[in-house]
Amino acid sequence: MLTQTTSRVLQPSDLDAALAVLDREPVVNAFVTARVQVAGLDPWRLGGEMWGWYEDGMLTSLCYAGANLVPICATPRAVRAFADRARRAGRRCSSVVGPAGPTAELWSLLEPHWGPARDIRTRQPLMATDRMPADVAPDPYVRRVRKDEMETIMPACVAMFTEEVGVSPLAGDGGLLYQARVAELVGAGRSFARLDDRGRVVFKAEIGAATPQACQIQGVWVAPEYRGQGFAAPGMAAVLRYALADVAPVVSLYVNDYNTPARRTYERVGFQEVGAFMSILF
C-alpha cells in the first residue's frame, strides 16, 4: 500500500497538531516545546521555522530550524526530507542537536554540504528525575539570583559557556543576545547561585526550558577554585528542589558522556539516564 508523504513549513494554524507531536516525548522535547508554548509557530516570535513531516495527512515529525536545527520525533523518511530542506536553505544554525539516532542520521546527510563541524559530541546522556535525593541535602546557601545581581552572575555564565562550548558567547554581537537570555532567566526566577563571602559565584545553574510536563537544568558550573570541595551535588539538590516545587514534575538535563565527574554528581542527586542527545557545533 502506498503512503502519501510530504513536508512543509508549519503555520500558526498548525499549533495544536505540532504540540500533539511534541507532547509524545515531553522530556526529550522540553527545549522546543517551551519555545512553542510561548511563541507559537510564527517564525518571527519563534526565532525560526518549524518544519513538519506528514504521512497520510497526519503530522508525525517536526524539525525546528532556528539558531539550532532540532529533529523532533523524526522517522528516517522525515529525516531525509528535513535534510533535503536544510541543504536547499543553506546552513543558518550554530548547531544541530537532538536525540542521538535521528540527529546522527541528519548529520550524515548534511555533513558533505555543511561540514566540517567545529565539534561533534556523539553521545550526551539525557538524565531525568522526579524526586529529591534521599542522601544529598540541598545547599541552603544556593538561592535565586536577584535582578540587581546581573553584574555578579554574568561573568560566571560567560565562563561556563566558554568552557562548555569552546567559544565565547560575547563574540559576534558583543554578547547582547546572550546577556538578554541570562537576564530573561534571572527575571523569571530560574537562575540560581551560591556566592562566597566576597560576593563571587561559587556554584550556579539555571532552569532553562520549562513546560508544565518537564523542565531542563542547564549551565551547571562550579568556580575553578572551589572544585573538588563538595559544592556541586548539594548545589544541584538545591536547584532540583526549586524545580520540582515551582516548575515541573520532572527535571532533566543532558551532559557530555566524557564528563565523568558531572555524571557522577548527577547520579548522586538521583538523575537517571533516560536517553541520549547528540550535538554538532559549528
QUIGILIN-V184416 format. One record per pair of residues at least 12 apart in sequence whose C-alpha atoms are under 10 Angstrom apart, sorted by the first residue. I is the first residue (numbers start at 1). J is the second residue. D is the distance in whole Angstrom. If there is no record, write none. Layout:
{{I & J & D} {I & J & D}}
//
This chain:
{{2 & 56 & 9} {3 & 55 & 7} {3 & 56 & 6} {3 & 57 & 10} {4 & 54 & 8} {4 & 55 & 6} {4 & 56 & 5} {4 & 57 & 8} {4 & 58 & 10} {5 & 53 & 7} {5 & 54 & 5} {5 & 55 & 5} {5 & 56 & 6} {5 & 57 & 8} {5 & 58 & 9} {5 & 59 & 10} {5 & 77 & 9} {5 & 78 & 9} {5 & 81 & 10} {6 & 52 & 8} {6 & 53 & 6} {6 & 54 & 5} {6 & 55 & 7} {6 & 56 & 9} {6 & 57 & 8} {6 & 58 & 10} {6 & 59 & 9} {6 & 77 & 10} {6 & 78 & 9} {6 & 81 & 8} {7 & 51 & 7} {7 & 52 & 5} {7 & 53 & 4} {7 & 54 & 6} {7 & 55 & 9} {7 & 59 & 9} {7 & 61 & 9} {7 & 62 & 9} {7 & 78 & 8} {7 & 81 & 7} {7 & 82 & 8} {7 & 85 & 9} {8 & 50 & 9} {8 & 51 & 6} {8 & 52 & 5} {8 & 53 & 7} {8 & 54 & 8} {8 & 62 & 10} {8 & 81 & 10} {8 & 82 & 9} {8 & 85 & 9} {9 & 41 & 10} {9 & 43 & 10} {9 & 49 & 7} {9 & 50 & 6} {9 & 51 & 4} {9 & 52 & 6} {9 & 53 & 9} {9 & 62 & 10} {9 & 63 & 9} {9 & 64 & 10} {9 & 65 & 10} {9 & 85 & 10} {10 & 41 & 7} {10 & 42 & 9} {10 & 43 & 9} {10 & 49 & 7} {10 & 50 & 6} {10 & 51 & 6} {10 & 52 & 6} {10 & 53 & 9} {10 & 62 & 9} {11 & 40 & 9} {11 & 41 & 6} {11 & 42 & 7} {11 & 43 & 9} {11 & 49 & 9} {11 & 50 & 8} {11 & 51 & 9} {11 & 52 & 10} {12 & 39 & 10} {12 & 40 & 6} {12 & 41 & 5} {12 & 42 & 6} {12 & 43 & 9} {12 & 50 & 10} {13 & 40 & 9} {13 & 41 & 8} {13 & 42 & 9} {14 & 40 & 9} {14 & 41 & 8} {14 & 50 & 10} {14 & 52 & 9} {14 & 59 & 9} {15 & 36 & 8} {15 & 37 & 9} {15 & 40 & 6} {15 & 41 & 6} {15 & 42 & 9} {16 & 40 & 10} {17 & 52 & 10} {17 & 58 & 9} {17 & 59 & 7} {17 & 60 & 9} {18 & 33 & 9} {18 & 36 & 9} {18 & 40 & 10} {18 & 41 & 9} {18 & 50 & 9} {18 & 51 & 10} {18 & 52 & 8} {18 & 59 & 7} {18 & 60 & 9} {18 & 61 & 9} {18 & 62 & 7} {19 & 32 & 10} {19 & 33 & 7} {19 & 36 & 8} {19 & 37 & 8} {19 & 40 & 9} {20 & 59 & 9} {20 & 60 & 9} {21 & 33 & 10} {21 & 52 & 10} {21 & 59 & 8} {21 & 60 & 7} {21 & 61 & 7} {21 & 62 & 8} {21 & 72 & 8} {21 & 73 & 7} {22 & 34 & 10} {22 & 36 & 9} {22 & 60 & 10} {22 & 61 & 9} {22 & 62 & 8} {22 & 72 & 7} {22 & 73 & 8} {23 & 213 & 9} {24 & 72 & 10} {24 & 73 & 8} {25 & 72 & 9} {25 & 73 & 8} {25 & 213 & 10} {26 & 211 & 8} {26 & 212 & 9} {26 & 213 & 6} {26 & 214 & 6} {26 & 215 & 9} {26 & 250 & 9} {27 & 126 & 9} {27 & 127 & 9} {27 & 128 & 8} {27 & 210 & 10} {27 & 211 & 9} {27 & 213 & 8} {27 & 214 & 6} {27 & 215 & 7} {27 & 216 & 8} {27 & 250 & 8} {27 & 251 & 8} {27 & 252 & 7} {27 & 253 & 9} {27 & 274 & 9} {27 & 275 & 10} {28 & 72 & 9} {28 & 73 & 9} {28 & 98 & 8} {28 & 99 & 7} {28 & 126 & 8} {28 & 127 & 10} {28 & 128 & 10} {28 & 214 & 9} {28 & 215 & 10} {28 & 216 & 10} {28 & 252 & 9} {28 & 253 & 10} {28 & 254 & 10} {28 & 274 & 9} {28 & 275 & 8} {28 & 276 & 9} {28 & 277 & 9} {29 & 70 & 9} {29 & 71 & 10} {29 & 72 & 7} {29 & 73 & 9} {29 & 98 & 9} {29 & 99 & 9} {29 & 209 & 10} {29 & 211 & 10} {29 & 214 & 9} {29 & 215 & 10} {30 & 208 & 9} {30 & 209 & 6} {30 & 210 & 7} {30 & 211 & 7} {30 & 212 & 10} {30 & 213 & 8} {30 & 214 & 6} {30 & 215 & 6} {30 & 216 & 7} {30 & 251 & 10} {30 & 252 & 9} {31 & 70 & 10} {31 & 98 & 10} {31 & 208 & 8} {31 & 209 & 5} {31 & 210 & 7} {31 & 211 & 9} {31 & 214 & 9} {31 & 215 & 8} {31 & 216 & 8} {32 & 46 & 10} {32 & 50 & 10} {32 & 63 & 9} {32 & 64 & 7} {32 & 70 & 8} {32 & 71 & 10} {32 & 72 & 9} {32 & 209 & 8} {32 & 210 & 10} {32 & 211 & 10} {33 & 209 & 8} {33 & 210 & 8} {33 & 211 & 7} {33 & 212 & 10} {33 & 213 & 10} {33 & 214 & 10} {34 & 208 & 9} {34 & 209 & 6} {34 & 210 & 6} {34 & 211 & 5} {34 & 212 & 9} {34 & 213 & 10} {34 & 214 & 9} {34 & 215 & 9} {35 & 47 & 9} {35 & 209 & 8} {35 & 210 & 9} {35 & 211 & 9} {36 & 50 & 9} {36 & 64 & 10} {36 & 211 & 10} {37 & 210 & 10} {37 & 211 & 8} {37 & 212 & 10} {38 & 211 & 10} {43 & 65 & 10} {43 & 66 & 9} {46 & 64 & 9} {46 & 65 & 10} {46 & 66 & 8} {47 & 64 & 10} {47 & 65 & 9} {47 & 66 & 6} {47 & 67 & 8} {47 & 68 & 10} {48 & 64 & 7} {48 & 65 & 5} {48 & 66 & 4} {48 & 67 & 7} {48 & 68 & 9} {48 & 69 & 9} {48 & 92 & 10} {48 & 93 & 10} {49 & 63 & 8} {49 & 64 & 6} {49 & 65 & 5} {49 & 66 & 6} {49 & 69 & 10} {50 & 62 & 7} {50 & 63 & 6} {50 & 64 & 5} {50 & 65 & 6} {50 & 66 & 8} {50 & 69 & 10} {50 & 70 & 10} {50 & 71 & 10} {51 & 63 & 5} {51 & 64 & 6} {51 & 65 & 7} {51 & 71 & 9} {51 & 72 & 10} {51 & 78 & 10} {51 & 81 & 10} {51 & 82 & 8} {51 & 85 & 9} {52 & 64 & 9} {52 & 72 & 10} {52 & 74 & 10} {52 & 78 & 8} {52 & 81 & 10} {52 & 82 & 9} {53 & 74 & 8} {53 & 75 & 9} {53 & 77 & 9} {53 & 78 & 6} {53 & 79 & 9} {53 & 81 & 8} {53 & 82 & 8} {54 & 78 & 8} {55 & 77 & 10} {55 & 78 & 9} {60 & 72 & 9} {60 & 73 & 7} {60 & 74 & 8} {60 & 75 & 8} {60 & 78 & 9} {61 & 73 & 5} {61 & 74 & 5} {61 & 75 & 7} {61 & 76 & 10} {61 & 77 & 10} {61 & 78 & 6} {61 & 79 & 9} {61 & 82 & 10} {62 & 74 & 6} {62 & 75 & 10} {62 & 78 & 8} {62 & 79 & 9} {62 & 82 & 9} {63 & 78 & 9} {63 & 79 & 9} {63 & 82 & 7} {63 & 83 & 10} {63 & 86 & 10} {63 & 98 & 10} {64 & 82 & 10} {64 & 96 & 10} {65 & 82 & 10} {65 & 86 & 8} {65 & 91 & 10} {65 & 92 & 8} {65 & 93 & 7} {65 & 96 & 9} {66 & 92 & 7} {66 & 93 & 6} {66 & 94 & 9} {66 & 95 & 9} {66 & 96 & 10} {67 & 91 & 10} {67 & 92 & 7} {67 & 93 & 5} {67 & 94 & 6} {67 & 95 & 7} {67 & 96 & 9} {68 & 92 & 9} {68 & 93 & 5} {68 & 94 & 6} {68 & 95 & 5} {68 & 96 & 6} {68 & 97 & 7} {68 & 98 & 9} {68 & 279 & 10} {68 & 280 & 10} {68 & 281 & 9} {69 & 82 & 10} {69 & 86 & 9} {69 & 91 & 9} {69 & 92 & 9} {69 & 93 & 6} {69 & 94 & 8} {69 & 95 & 6} {69 & 96 & 5} {69 & 97 & 6} {69 & 98 & 8} {69 & 103 & 9} {69 & 106 & 10} {69 & 279 & 10} {69 & 280 & 10} {70 & 82 & 10} {70 & 93 & 10} {70 & 95 & 9} {70 & 96 & 6} {70 & 97 & 5} {70 & 98 & 5} {70 & 99 & 9} {70 & 102 & 9} {70 & 103 & 8} {70 & 106 & 10} {70 & 279 & 10} {71 & 83 & 10} {71 & 96 & 8} {71 & 97 & 8} {71 & 98 & 6} {71 & 99 & 8} {71 & 100 & 10} {71 & 101 & 10} {71 & 102 & 7} {71 & 103 & 7} {71 & 106 & 8} {72 & 98 & 7} {72 & 99 & 8} {72 & 102 & 8} {72 & 103 & 9} {73 & 98 & 10} {73 & 99 & 9} {73 & 102 & 8} {74 & 98 & 10} {74 & 99 & 9} {74 & 101 & 9} {74 & 102 & 6} {74 & 103 & 9} {74 & 106 & 10} {75 & 101 & 10} {75 & 102 & 7} {75 & 105 & 10} {76 & 101 & 10} {76 & 102 & 7} {76 & 105 & 8} {76 & 106 & 9} {78 & 102 & 9} {78 & 106 & 10} {79 & 102 & 7} {79 & 103 & 8} {79 & 104 & 10} {79 & 105 & 7} {79 & 106 & 6} {79 & 107 & 10} {79 & 109 & 9} {80 & 102 & 10} {80 & 105 & 8} {80 & 106 & 7} {80 & 109 & 8} {80 & 110 & 10} {81 & 106 & 10} {82 & 106 & 8} {82 & 109 & 10} {82 & 110 & 10} {83 & 105 & 9} {83 & 106 & 6} {83 & 107 & 8} {83 & 108 & 9} {83 & 109 & 6} {83 & 110 & 6} {84 & 106 & 10} {84 & 109 & 8} {84 & 110 & 8} {86 & 106 & 10} {86 & 109 & 10} {86 & 110 & 8} {86 & 113 & 10} {86 & 114 & 10} {87 & 109 & 9} {87 & 110 & 7} {87 & 111 & 10} {87 & 112 & 10} {87 & 113 & 7} {87 & 114 & 8} {90 & 110 & 10} {90 & 113 & 9} {90 & 114 & 8} {91 & 110 & 9} {91 & 113 & 9} {91 & 114 & 7} {91 & 282 & 10} {93 & 281 & 9} {93 & 282 & 8} {94 & 117 & 10} {94 & 280 & 9} {94 & 281 & 6} {94 & 282 & 5} {95 & 117 & 9} {95 & 118 & 10} {95 & 119 & 10} {95 & 120 & 10} {95 & 279 & 7} {95 & 280 & 5} {95 & 281 & 5} {95 & 282 & 6} {96 & 117 & 10} {96 & 120 & 10} {96 & 278 & 8} {96 & 279 & 6} {96 & 280 & 5} {96 & 281 & 7} {96 & 282 & 9} {97 & 120 & 10} {97 & 121 & 9} {97 & 277 & 7} {97 & 278 & 6} {97 & 279 & 4} {97 & 280 & 6} {97 & 281 & 8} {98 & 124 & 10} {98 & 276 & 8} {98 & 277 & 5} {98 & 278 & 6} {98 & 279 & 7} {98 & 280 & 10} {99 & 123 & 9} {99 & 124 & 9} {99 & 125 & 10} {99 & 126 & 9} {99 & 275 & 8} {99 & 276 & 6} {99 & 277 & 4} {99 & 278 & 6} {99 & 279 & 9} {100 & 121 & 10} {100 & 122 & 7} {100 & 123 & 7} {100 & 124 & 8} {100 & 125 & 9} {100 & 126 & 10} {100 & 275 & 8} {100 & 276 & 6} {100 & 277 & 4} {100 & 278 & 5} {100 & 279 & 8} {101 & 122 & 10} {101 & 123 & 10} {101 & 276 & 8} {101 & 277 & 8} {101 & 278 & 8} {102 & 277 & 9} {102 & 278 & 9} {103 & 122 & 9} {103 & 277 & 8} {103 & 278 & 6} {103 & 279 & 8} {103 & 280 & 9} {104 & 122 & 8} {104 & 123 & 10} {104 & 277 & 10} {104 & 278 & 7} {104 & 279 & 9} {104 & 280 & 9} {107 & 120 & 10} {107 & 278 & 10} {107 & 279 & 10} {107 & 280 & 8} {111 & 280 & 10} {114 & 282 & 9} {115 & 280 & 10} {115 & 282 & 9} {116 & 280 & 10} {116 & 281 & 10} {116 & 282 & 8} {117 & 280 & 6} {117 & 281 & 6} {117 & 282 & 5} {118 & 166 & 9} {118 & 280 & 8} {118 & 281 & 6} {118 & 282 & 5} {119 & 165 & 9} {119 & 166 & 9} {119 & 279 & 8} {119 & 280 & 6} {119 & 281 & 5} {119 & 282 & 7} {120 & 278 & 8} {120 & 279 & 6} {120 & 280 & 5} {120 & 281 & 6} {120 & 282 & 9} {121 & 255 & 10} {121 & 256 & 7} {121 & 257 & 8} {121 & 258 & 10} {121 & 277 & 9} {121 & 278 & 6} {121 & 279 & 5} {121 & 280 & 6} {121 & 281 & 8} {122 & 256 & 9} {122 & 257 & 9} {122 & 276 & 9} {122 & 277 & 8} {122 & 278 & 5} {122 & 279 & 7} {122 & 280 & 8} {123 & 254 & 10} {123 & 255 & 9} {123 & 256 & 7} {123 & 257 & 6} {123 & 258 & 9} {123 & 275 & 10} {123 & 276 & 6} {123 & 277 & 6} {123 & 278 & 5} {123 & 279 & 8} {124 & 253 & 10} {124 & 254 & 6} {124 & 255 & 5} {124 & 256 & 4} {124 & 257 & 5} {124 & 258 & 9} {124 & 259 & 9} {124 & 273 & 10} {124 & 275 & 9} {124 & 276 & 5} {124 & 277 & 5} {124 & 278 & 6} {124 & 279 & 8} {125 & 253 & 8} {125 & 254 & 6} {125 & 255 & 6} {125 & 256 & 7} {125 & 257 & 6} {125 & 258 & 10} {125 & 263 & 9} {125 & 272 & 9} {125 & 273 & 6} {125 & 274 & 8} {125 & 275 & 6} {125 & 276 & 4} {125 & 277 & 6} {125 & 278 & 9} {126 & 252 & 7} {126 & 253 & 6} {126 & 254 & 4} {126 & 255 & 7} {126 & 256 & 9} {126 & 257 & 10} {126 & 271 & 9} {126 & 272 & 8} {126 & 273 & 6} {126 & 274 & 6} {126 & 275 & 5} {126 & 276 & 5} {126 & 277 & 6} {126 & 278 & 10} {127 & 216 & 10} {127 & 251 & 8} {127 & 252 & 5} {127 & 253 & 5} {127 & 254 & 6} {127 & 255 & 8} {127 & 263 & 9} {127 & 266 & 8} {127 & 267 & 9} {127 & 270 & 9} {127 & 271 & 5} {127 & 272 & 5} {127 & 273 & 4} {127 & 274 & 5} {127 & 275 & 7} {127 & 276 & 8} {128 & 214 & 9} {128 & 215 & 9} {128 & 216 & 9} {128 & 217 & 10} {128 & 250 & 7} {128 & 251 & 5} {128 & 252 & 4} {128 & 253 & 7} {128 & 254 & 9} {128 & 266 & 9} {128 & 267 & 10} {128 & 270 & 8} {128 & 271 & 5} {128 & 272 & 5} {128 & 273 & 7} {128 & 274 & 7} {128 & 275 & 9} {129 & 214 & 10} {129 & 240 & 9} {129 & 244 & 9} {129 & 249 & 9} {129 & 250 & 6} {129 & 251 & 6} {129 & 252 & 7} {129 & 253 & 9} {129 & 266 & 10} {129 & 267 & 10} {129 & 269 & 9} {129 & 270 & 6} {129 & 271 & 5} {129 & 272 & 6} {129 & 273 & 9} {129 & 274 & 9} {130 & 214 & 9} {130 & 240 & 9} {130 & 243 & 10} {130 & 244 & 7} {130 & 248 & 9} {130 & 249 & 6} {130 & 250 & 5} {130 & 251 & 6} {130 & 252 & 9} {130 & 270 & 9} {130 & 271 & 9} {130 & 272 & 10} {131 & 240 & 8} {131 & 241 & 9} {131 & 244 & 7} {131 & 249 & 8} {131 & 250 & 8} {131 & 251 & 9} {131 & 269 & 9} {131 & 270 & 8} {131 & 271 & 9} {132 & 237 & 7} {132 & 238 & 9} {132 & 240 & 7} {132 & 241 & 7} {132 & 244 & 8} {132 & 269 & 7} {132 & 270 & 7} {132 & 271 & 9} {133 & 234 & 10} {133 & 237 & 7} {133 & 240 & 9} {133 & 241 & 10} {133 & 267 & 10} {133 & 268 & 8} {133 & 269 & 5} {133 & 270 & 5} {133 & 271 & 9} {134 & 268 & 10} {134 & 269 & 8} {134 & 270 & 8} {135 & 234 & 10} {135 & 268 & 8} {135 & 269 & 8} {135 & 270 & 9} {136 & 233 & 7} {136 & 234 & 6} {136 & 235 & 10} {136 & 236 & 9} {136 & 237 & 7} {136 & 238 & 10} {136 & 268 & 7} {136 & 269 & 6} {136 & 270 & 9} {137 & 233 & 9} {137 & 234 & 6} {137 & 235 & 9} {137 & 236 & 10} {137 & 237 & 7} {137 & 238 & 8} {137 & 269 & 9} {138 & 231 & 10} {138 & 233 & 8} {138 & 234 & 5} {138 & 235 & 6} {138 & 236 & 7} {138 & 237 & 5} {138 & 238 & 4} {138 & 239 & 8} {138 & 240 & 8} {138 & 241 & 8} {138 & 269 & 10} {139 & 194 & 8} {139 & 231 & 8} {139 & 232 & 9} {139 & 233 & 8} {139 & 234 & 5} {139 & 235 & 5} {139 & 236 & 8} {139 & 237 & 7} {139 & 238 & 6} {139 & 239 & 9} {140 & 194 & 9} {140 & 234 & 8} {140 & 235 & 9} {140 & 237 & 10} {140 & 238 & 7} {141 & 192 & 10} {141 & 193 & 8} {141 & 194 & 6} {141 & 195 & 8} {141 & 196 & 9} {141 & 203 & 10} {141 & 234 & 10} {141 & 235 & 8} {141 & 238 & 9} {142 & 192 & 6} {142 & 193 & 5} {142 & 194 & 4} {142 & 195 & 8} {142 & 202 & 9} {142 & 203 & 8} {142 & 204 & 8} {142 & 205 & 10} {142 & 231 & 10} {142 & 234 & 9} {142 & 235 & 6} {142 & 236 & 9} {142 & 237 & 10} {142 & 238 & 6} {142 & 239 & 8} {143 & 189 & 10} {143 & 190 & 10} {143 & 191 & 8} {143 & 192 & 5} {143 & 193 & 6} {143 & 194 & 7} {143 & 195 & 9} {143 & 204 & 9} {143 & 235 & 9} {143 & 238 & 8} {143 & 239 & 8} {143 & 242 & 9} {144 & 186 & 8} {144 & 187 & 10} {144 & 188 & 10} {144 & 189 & 6} {144 & 190 & 7} {144 & 191 & 6} {144 & 192 & 4} {144 & 193 & 6} {144 & 194 & 9} {144 & 204 & 10} {144 & 205 & 10} {144 & 206 & 9} {144 & 239 & 9} {144 & 242 & 9} {145 & 185 & 9} {145 & 186 & 6} {145 & 187 & 9} {145 & 188 & 10} {145 & 189 & 7} {145 & 190 & 8} {145 & 191 & 6} {145 & 192 & 5} {145 & 193 & 6} {145 & 194 & 9} {145 & 195 & 10} {145 & 204 & 9} {145 & 206 & 10} {146 & 183 & 10} {146 & 186 & 7} {146 & 187 & 8} {146 & 188 & 10} {146 & 189 & 8} {146 & 191 & 9} {146 & 192 & 9} {146 & 193 & 10} {147 & 183 & 8} {147 & 184 & 10} {147 & 185 & 10} {147 & 186 & 6} {147 & 187 & 6} {147 & 188 & 9} {147 & 189 & 9} {147 & 191 & 10} {148 & 186 & 9} {148 & 187 & 10} {149 & 183 & 10} {149 & 186 & 9} {149 & 199 & 10} {150 & 179 & 9} {150 & 182 & 8} {150 & 183 & 7} {150 & 186 & 8} {150 & 187 & 10} {152 & 195 & 9} {152 & 199 & 8} {152 & 200 & 7} {152 & 201 & 7} {153 & 182 & 9} {153 & 183 & 10} {153 & 186 & 9} {153 & 191 & 9} {153 & 192 & 9} {153 & 193 & 8} {153 & 195 & 9} {153 & 199 & 10} {153 & 200 & 8} {153 & 201 & 7} {153 & 204 & 8} {154 & 178 & 10} {154 & 179 & 7} {154 & 182 & 7} {154 & 183 & 9} {154 & 201 & 10} {155 & 200 & 10} {155 & 201 & 9} {156 & 193 & 10} {156 & 200 & 9} {156 & 201 & 7} {156 & 202 & 9} {156 & 203 & 9} {156 & 204 & 8} {156 & 205 & 10} {156 & 219 & 10} {156 & 221 & 8} {156 & 222 & 9} {156 & 223 & 8} {157 & 169 & 9} {157 & 178 & 9} {157 & 179 & 9} {157 & 182 & 8} {157 & 201 & 10} {157 & 204 & 8} {157 & 205 & 9} {157 & 206 & 10} {157 & 219 & 7} {157 & 220 & 9} {157 & 221 & 8} {158 & 170 & 8} {158 & 175 & 9} {158 & 178 & 9} {158 & 179 & 9} {158 & 182 & 10} {158 & 219 & 10} {159 & 221 & 9} {159 & 223 & 9} {160 & 204 & 9} {160 & 205 & 10} {160 & 219 & 7} {160 & 220 & 8} {160 & 221 & 6} {160 & 222 & 9} {160 & 223 & 9} {161 & 178 & 10} {161 & 219 & 7} {161 & 220 & 10} {161 & 221 & 9} {163 & 221 & 10} {164 & 219 & 9} {164 & 220 & 10} {164 & 221 & 10} {164 & 256 & 9} {165 & 281 & 8} {166 & 281 & 9} {181 & 208 & 10} {182 & 206 & 9} {182 & 208 & 10} {184 & 208 & 10} {185 & 206 & 7} {185 & 207 & 8} {185 & 208 & 7} {185 & 209 & 10} {186 & 206 & 9} {186 & 207 & 10} {188 & 207 & 10} {189 & 206 & 9} {189 & 207 & 9} {189 & 242 & 10} {189 & 246 & 10} {190 & 205 & 9} {190 & 206 & 6} {190 & 207 & 5} {190 & 208 & 7} {190 & 209 & 10} {190 & 210 & 9} {190 & 217 & 9} {190 & 239 & 9} {190 & 242 & 9} {190 & 243 & 8} {190 & 246 & 10} {190 & 247 & 9} {191 & 204 & 8} {191 & 205 & 6} {191 & 206 & 4} {191 & 207 & 7} {191 & 208 & 9} {191 & 217 & 10} {191 & 218 & 10} {191 & 219 & 9} {191 & 239 & 9} {192 & 204 & 6} {192 & 205 & 5} {192 & 206 & 6} {192 & 207 & 8} {192 & 220 & 10} {192 & 235 & 9} {192 & 236 & 10} {192 & 238 & 9} {192 & 239 & 7} {192 & 242 & 9} {193 & 205 & 7} {193 & 206 & 9} {193 & 220 & 10} {193 & 221 & 9} {193 & 222 & 10} {193 & 235 & 8} {193 & 238 & 10} {193 & 239 & 9} {194 & 222 & 10} {194 & 231 & 9} {194 & 235 & 8} {200 & 223 & 9} {201 & 221 & 9} {201 & 222 & 8} {201 & 223 & 7} {201 & 226 & 10} {202 & 221 & 8} {202 & 222 & 6} {202 & 223 & 5} {202 & 224 & 9} {202 & 225 & 8} {202 & 226 & 7} {202 & 227 & 9} {202 & 231 & 8} {202 & 232 & 9} {202 & 235 & 10} {203 & 220 & 8} {203 & 221 & 6} {203 & 222 & 4} {203 & 223 & 6} {203 & 224 & 10} {203 & 226 & 8} {203 & 227 & 9} {203 & 231 & 7} {203 & 232 & 7} {203 & 234 & 10} {203 & 235 & 7} {203 & 236 & 9} {204 & 218 & 9} {204 & 219 & 7} {204 & 220 & 6} {204 & 221 & 5} {204 & 222 & 7} {204 & 223 & 9} {204 & 232 & 9} {204 & 235 & 8} {204 & 236 & 9} {204 & 239 & 9} {205 & 217 & 7} {205 & 218 & 6} {205 & 219 & 5} {205 & 220 & 4} {205 & 221 & 6} {205 & 222 & 9} {205 & 232 & 10} {205 & 235 & 8} {205 & 236 & 8} {205 & 239 & 7} {206 & 218 & 5} {206 & 219 & 6} {206 & 220 & 7} {206 & 221 & 10} {206 & 239 & 8} {206 & 243 & 10} {207 & 219 & 8} {207 & 220 & 10} {207 & 239 & 8} {207 & 240 & 9} {207 & 242 & 9} {207 & 243 & 7} {207 & 247 & 9} {207 & 251 & 9} {207 & 252 & 10} {207 & 253 & 9} {208 & 253 & 10} {209 & 252 & 10} {209 & 253 & 10} {210 & 243 & 9} {210 & 247 & 7} {210 & 248 & 7} {210 & 251 & 9} {211 & 247 & 8} {211 & 248 & 7} {211 & 249 & 10} {211 & 250 & 10} {212 & 247 & 7} {212 & 248 & 5} {212 & 249 & 8} {212 & 250 & 9} {213 & 247 & 9} {213 & 248 & 6} {213 & 249 & 6} {213 & 250 & 7} {213 & 251 & 9} {214 & 243 & 9} {214 & 244 & 9} {214 & 247 & 8} {214 & 248 & 5} {214 & 249 & 6} {214 & 250 & 5} {214 & 251 & 6} {214 & 252 & 7} {215 & 243 & 8} {215 & 244 & 9} {215 & 247 & 7} {215 & 248 & 6} {215 & 249 & 8} {215 & 250 & 7} {215 & 251 & 5} {215 & 252 & 6} {215 & 253 & 8} {216 & 240 & 10} {216 & 243 & 9} {216 & 247 & 10} {216 & 248 & 9} {216 & 250 & 9} {216 & 251 & 6} {216 & 252 & 5} {216 & 253 & 5} {216 & 254 & 8} {217 & 236 & 9} {217 & 239 & 8} {217 & 240 & 8} {217 & 243 & 9} {217 & 251 & 7} {217 & 252 & 6} {217 & 253 & 5} {217 & 254 & 8} {218 & 252 & 9} {218 & 253 & 7} {218 & 254 & 8} {218 & 255 & 9} {219 & 253 & 10} {220 & 232 & 8} {220 & 235 & 9} {220 & 236 & 8} {220 & 239 & 10} {220 & 253 & 10} {220 & 255 & 10} {220 & 262 & 9} {221 & 235 & 10} {221 & 262 & 10} {222 & 235 & 9} {228 & 261 & 10} {230 & 265 & 10} {232 & 261 & 10} {232 & 262 & 8} {232 & 265 & 7} {232 & 266 & 9} {232 & 269 & 10} {233 & 262 & 9} {233 & 264 & 9} {233 & 265 & 6} {233 & 266 & 7} {233 & 267 & 9} {233 & 268 & 7} {233 & 269 & 6} {234 & 265 & 9} {234 & 268 & 10} {234 & 269 & 8} {235 & 269 & 10} {236 & 265 & 8} {236 & 266 & 8} {236 & 268 & 10} {236 & 269 & 7} {237 & 265 & 10} {237 & 266 & 9} {237 & 268 & 9} {237 & 269 & 6} {237 & 270 & 9} {238 & 269 & 10} {239 & 251 & 10} {240 & 252 & 9} {240 & 269 & 9} {240 & 270 & 10} {251 & 271 & 9} {252 & 271 & 8} {252 & 272 & 9} {252 & 273 & 9} {252 & 274 & 9} {253 & 266 & 9} {253 & 271 & 9} {253 & 272 & 10} {253 & 273 & 10} {254 & 266 & 10} {254 & 273 & 9} {254 & 274 & 10} {254 & 275 & 9} {254 & 276 & 8} {254 & 277 & 7} {254 & 278 & 10} {255 & 276 & 9} {255 & 277 & 9} {256 & 276 & 10} {256 & 277 & 9} {256 & 278 & 9} {256 & 279 & 10} {257 & 276 & 9}}
//
